[in-house]
Amino acid sequence: MLLDKLTIRPFANEDFEAVQNIYAEGIATGIATFETEAPTFELWTEKFIDKPRLVAELDEKIVGFAVLSQVSKRKVYKGVAEVTIYIAENKRGKGIGKQLLQALVKGSEKEGFWTLQAGIFSVNKPSIELHKKCGFRVVGIREKIGKRDGKWHDNHFLERRSNKIN
C-alpha cells in the first residue's frame, strides 16, 4: 500500500530543489496560490517558520511539503500561523496530504501554536475538504481577495484551534 511506505520527516536544506519543483507544480494549477513563481531558497527560508517544516517522502523522493508562516510579528499572535501544504501533481488524492497536514498540526502544537489558519481558493475544493478532515472549519469567505492572471478569486478562510489551549 502506498501510504505504508510514506515517511513524514523534518525538512532538510537538500530537500529544497524537490520542494521548489512541487511548489511550481502548485503555482501552475492557477488555484493554489497568488504567487506566480516559486521562491528562491533564501526567500523560502525567510517566509516560513523553522519548526515545523515537514516533507513527505516516498521511495526516497519528496512528494509533498507542509510549512507554517507567522501571521503577525505582534507578541499576542505568536501562536497563530498560516498553513502552506503542497503535494506533487502525480501523488495528489492518495491520502498523502492528510498525513502530512496531521503531522504539521501535531508539530505546530509542540512548538506552541494554538491557532492555524488557511486561505484557500474557493474553487480548490480538494484542499478545502482536506483541511476540514484535519479539524479546520470555514470561518468565512473573502470575496475577490486577490487577482491572478487577470481573474479575481475568492478565498475560503479556515482555522483550526488547538485542543491544548490552557
C-alpha positions in Angstrom: 0.0 0.0 0.0 1.3 3.5 -0.9 0.9 5.1 2.5 2.7 2.2 4.3 5.8 3.4 2.5 5.3 7.1 3.3 7.7 8.9 5.6 6.9 12.3 7.1 10.1 13.9 8.3 11.6 17.4 9.0 12.7 19.4 6.0 16.5 19.4 5.3 18.1 22.0 3.1 19.0 19.5 0.5 15.2 18.9 0.0 14.7 22.4 -1.3 15.0 21.6 -5.1 12.2 19.0 -4.8 10.1 21.3 -2.6 10.6 24.1 -5.1 9.5 21.9 -8.0 6.4 20.8 -6.1 5.6 24.4 -5.3 6.0 25.3 -9.0 3.5 22.5 -9.9 1.0 24.1 -7.5 1.6 27.5 -8.9 0.9 26.1 -12.4 -2.6 25.0 -11.4 -3.6 28.6 -11.0 -5.7 27.8 -7.9 -3.1 27.1 -5.3 -1.5 30.5 -4.6 -1.4 34.0 -5.8 2.4 33.6 -6.3 3.4 33.3 -9.9 6.9 31.8 -9.4 8.5 29.5 -6.9 10.7 31.4 -4.4 14.4 31.1 -4.1 15.8 29.2 -1.1 16.6 32.5 0.6 13.0 33.8 0.2 11.5 30.4 1.2 13.6 30.3 4.4 12.7 33.8 5.2 9.0 33.3 4.6 8.4 30.1 6.6 8.9 29.3 10.3 11.8 27.0 11.1 9.8 24.4 13.0 7.8 22.6 12.0 8.9 22.3 8.3 7.9 18.9 7.0 8.3 16.8 3.9 6.6 13.7 2.8 8.9 11.1 1.3 8.0 8.1 -0.8 10.5 5.7 -2.3 13.3 8.2 -1.5 11.5 11.0 -3.3 10.0 14.1 -1.8 6.3 14.1 -2.7 4.9 16.9 -0.6 5.7 19.5 2.0 4.0 21.4 4.7 5.2 24.6 6.5 3.9 27.5 8.5 4.3 31.2 8.3 3.8 33.7 11.1 0.6 35.8 10.6 1.9 38.8 12.7 5.1 39.9 14.4 3.0 41.1 17.4 3.6 39.1 20.5 -0.1 38.5 21.1 -0.3 36.5 17.9 2.9 34.4 18.4 0.8 31.2 18.5 -1.1 31.9 15.3 0.3 30.7 11.9 -0.8 30.1 8.4 -0.6 26.7 6.8 1.1 26.0 3.4 0.8 22.5 2.0 1.6 21.2 -1.4 1.6 17.6 -2.9 3.4 16.5 -6.0 1.0 16.6 -9.0 1.2 12.8 -9.6 0.6 12.0 -5.9 -2.5 14.1 -5.2 -5.7 12.4 -4.0 -3.9 9.5 -2.4 -4.0 10.4 1.3 -0.5 11.9 1.5 -1.9 15.4 2.2 -3.9 14.2 5.1 -1.0 12.5 6.8 1.2 15.5 6.1 -1.3 18.0 7.4 -2.0 15.9 10.5 1.8 15.8 11.2 2.0 19.6 10.7 -0.8 20.1 13.2 0.9 17.9 15.8 4.2 19.5 15.2 2.7 23.0 15.5 1.2 22.2 18.9 4.6 21.0 20.1 6.0 24.4 19.0 3.3 26.3 21.0 0.9 27.3 18.2 -2.8 27.4 19.2 -4.4 28.5 16.0 -3.6 27.5 12.4 -5.3 29.3 9.6 -5.5 28.7 5.8 -6.7 30.9 2.9 -7.7 28.6 0.1 -9.0 29.5 -3.3 -12.8 28.7 -3.2 -12.5 26.7 -6.4 -9.9 24.4 -4.8 -12.5 22.0 -3.2 -10.0 19.2 -2.6 -7.8 21.4 -0.4 -10.8 22.8 1.5 -12.0 19.3 2.2 -8.6 18.1 3.2 -8.4 20.9 5.8 -11.9 20.1 7.1 -10.9 16.4 7.6 -8.0 17.6 9.7 -10.1 19.7 12.1 -10.2 23.1 10.3 -13.5 24.9 9.9 -14.6 27.6 7.5 -14.9 30.9 9.3 -15.7 32.9 6.2 -15.2 33.6 2.5 -13.2 36.6 1.4 -14.7 37.7 -1.9 -12.4 38.9 -4.6 -9.5 38.9 -2.2 -6.9 38.8 -4.9 -6.4 38.8 -8.7 -4.2 36.4 -10.5 -3.7 36.3 -14.3 -6.4 39.0 -14.6 -9.0 37.0 -12.8 -10.5 37.7 -9.3 -10.5 34.9 -6.8 -12.5 34.3 -3.6 -10.8 32.5 -0.7 -12.2 30.3 1.9 -10.7 31.3 5.2 -10.3 28.3 7.6 -8.9 27.9 11.0 -8.1 25.2 13.5 -7.9 25.8 17.2 -5.7 23.5 19.2 -7.3 21.3 21.9 -4.2 22.1 24.1 -5.1 25.7 24.8 -4.8 26.5 28.6 
